Amino acid sequence: MKNVGRRHSPRPRTSSELGALRARLAEVEETLHAIRTGGVDAVVVSGQHGPRVYTLEGAEHAYRVLVESMNEGALTLTGGAVILYANESFANMVKRPLELIMGYSFERLLSAADQAGFQRRLKRTAKSGSRLQVLLQAGDGSQVPAQISIRQLPEDGSRNVSFGMVVTDMTETRRSQEMLRVLSHRLAQAQESERGRLALELTDDITQSLVVILFGLQTLVDKLPEHEWPRRTEVAKLDALLGEAAEKVERISRSLMPSILKNLGLVAALRAATEEFVKRTGVSVEFSGARLSPPPSVEARLALYRIFEEALRNVEKHAGARHLTVRLTQRGAYAQLVIRDDGVGFDPHHVPAKGREEDGWGLLRIRERVEFLGGALTIKSAVRSGTELKVHIPLPERGAVTAGSAEGS
């Protein structure tokens, strides 16, 4: 009879082996507690080049107690991004037990997109420090938006490199920013609604009244005798003034609610605004506009038109330009509006103080309109070198039906 192979069960642990394991477990727990409370001065981390010793400078126990009470997460990393130390706030942020974070790779706590190149960015920070926006993978599967500030720690005499990191949970900040964007958008919608109401009142009431007065004056001039030429001259002057007032009211009405945008499309509206700008300022403008396909939504067309208006106001008030180049083109699934001037330029990183420069608020309004539509804004400028403002707005997917899409782009 052949012997049938039999799987041997693991040899039972002896009481002495179980006692040794319990002792090692107790030693590990004691070490972790000592790290958190400042009871040890160094940690040995095993690596591919052998064990390395990282000093923790137990004399700074008071500072560690302060770090433990921080609301932000605080960490110490090796050069390979292994977590030597983390406070309770960070453990709560990533919803993981603190004892499991020690010795864990920080990279594994990052989203897949943020893991790429993290080691390179970590080493590039050196002593100058760096600040990054990342997504952390929490223990419950959620993602936590966070801002991390990294700085290389002072060398302890050895060749081991370590980094200090402060992690700030940006969840509430992001939520507040989103609420602010929504409120800003609602305010813009309310403003557009009020502009439409005022435009109708100007057209239906004031403009019509002015026209009636104009006809009355012309009739009065015709009825005056030839020898009453001084009065005829005065009435003619009033007639001219009323004509100018009627034109101004009509221009204000078009600015409040450009009917050409709805009736003829975005390119025609931008061209009309350009011609009015040239006539008013004397600045030459080279304009080109391509028909967009599929056409932008009504909201996107109005946003691009208002952005263009705001840019022209900034050029008129601050640029001192002699020439502008305006391009409306399509780049794949995006509409691109580029406005370039040869004016005095400015530092785009400098935000004007509130109450001093209206220009700063104009750029802020442009940015808010672009961001709400999921677009991107790029500003290139330098002192005495002109300014380029570039806007990208996503177009609807082909085949998608949007309100007002029948009108031209």
Stockholm file with secondary structure:
# STOCKHOLM 1.0

chainA/1-409         MKNVGRRHSPRPRTSSELGALRARLAEVEETLHAIRTGGVDAVVVSGQHGPRVYTLEGAEHAYRVLVESMNEGALTLTGGAVILYANESFANMVKRPLELIMGYSFERLLSAADQAGFQRRLKRTAKSGSRLQVLLQAGDGSQVPAQISIRQLPEDGSRNVSFGMVVTDMTETRRSQEMLRVLSHRLAQAQESERGRLALELTDDITQSLVVILFGLQTLVDKLPEHEWPRRTEVAKLDALLGEAAEKVERISRSLMPSILKNLGLVAALRAATEEFVKRTGVSVEFSGARLSPPPSVEARLALYRIFEEALRNVEKHAGARHLTVRLTQRGAYAQLVIRDDGVGFDPHHVPAKGREEDGWGLLRIRERVEFLGGALTIKSAVRSGTELKVHIPLPERGAVTAGSAEGS
#=GR chainA/1-409 SS CCCCCCCCCCCCCCHHHHHHHHHHHHHHHHHHHHHHHTCCSEEEECCTTCCEEEECCGGGHHHHHHHHTCSSEEEEEETTCBEEEECHHHHHHTTSCHHHHTTCBGGGGBCHHHHTTHHHHHHHHTTTCEEEEEEEECTTSCEEEEEEEEEECCCCSSSCCEEEEEEEECHHHHHHHHHHHHHHHHHHHHHHHHHHHHHHHIIIIIIHHHHHHHHHHHHHHHHSCTTCHHHHHHHHHHHHHHHHHHHHHHHHHHHHSCHHHHHHCHHHHHHHHHHHHHHHHCCEEEEEECCCSSCCCHHHHHHHHHHHHHHHHHIIIIICCSEEEEEEEEETTEEEEEEEECSCCCCTTCCCCTTTCHHHHHHHHHHHHHHHTTCEEEEEECTTSCEEEEEEEECCCTTCCCTTTTSCC
#=GC SS_cons         CCCCCCCCCCCCCCHHHHHHHHHHHHHHHHHHHHHHHTCCSEEEECCTTCCEEEECCGGGHHHHHHHHTCSSEEEEEETTCBEEEECHHHHHHTTSCHHHHTTCBGGGGBCHHHHTTHHHHHHHHTTTCEEEEEEEECTTSCEEEEEEEEEECCCCSSSCCEEEEEEEECHHHHHHHHHHHHHHHHHHHHHHHHHHHHHHHIIIIIIHHHHHHHHHHHHHHHHSCTTCHHHHHHHHHHHHHHHHHHHHHHHHHHHHSCHHHHHHCHHHHHHHHHHHHHHHHCCEEEEEECCCSSCCCHHHHHHHHHHHHHHHHHIIIIICCSEEEEEEEEETTEEEEEEEECSCCCCTTCCCCTTTCHHHHHHHHHHHHHHHTTCEEEEEECTTSCEEEEEEEECCCTTCCCTTTTSCC
//
